[in-house]
């Protein structure tokens, strides 16, 4: 990859993955249906709260991830292992909020007082998703409030069925200014340099840097669903990324 990715196998034991996956599949009501085939249960919704009560294992996982210590542990790995990565951010005097969340569909944070807006608040965003045949994602980078993104796969998908996470790089050097990197680049200006098939229990963490372009190849299985958790550690304002050294 041209941006930092951490891959952890068996992040969640297979038997726990199956229990959470079954709970997602049995869910009768979702918050939205997006991207040509993805049902989501989004943090902050009533569905999310009731789902965590119904699925003990999903609730326990959420509690473990929704901690300042968890964010700092993952962030420290990035700092130590990827010191040569040229894009850097620095957030000082921040607090971790267990209650804040970002609204979906590109809208800004909610549950912020005037006092909160003056602070640097980091929080966990998270959704439980079940994708049907036809689901795909074009090359993109996530919202500019996100610091670290992650994917937790709750089942394995065979390569012939698509649904792989695609990693993109730009075909040309776009320089050192954040504004040069659009959220949704033209497909002809980026290229696939790696692909990861969903593997049960595997988790991928990656920095949401200006060049962190990724997508999902079209999922074509009619028998199975692609069940996963997508999340991020996000800031209550846009993250300031700076190019610190020559790439």
Secondary structure, 3 states (H helix, E strand, C coil): CCCCEEEECCCCCHHHHHHHHHHHHHCCCCCEEECCCEEEEECCCHHHHHHHHHCHHHHHHHHHHCCHHHHHHHHHHHHHHCCCCCEEECCCCEEEECCCCECCCCCCECCCCHHHHHCEEEEEEEEEEEECCCCCEEEECCCCCEEEEEEEECCCCCHHHCCCEEEEEECCCCCCCHHHCCCCCCHHHEEEEEEECCCCCCEEEEECCCCCCEEECCCCCCCCCEEEEEEEEEECCCCCEEECCCC
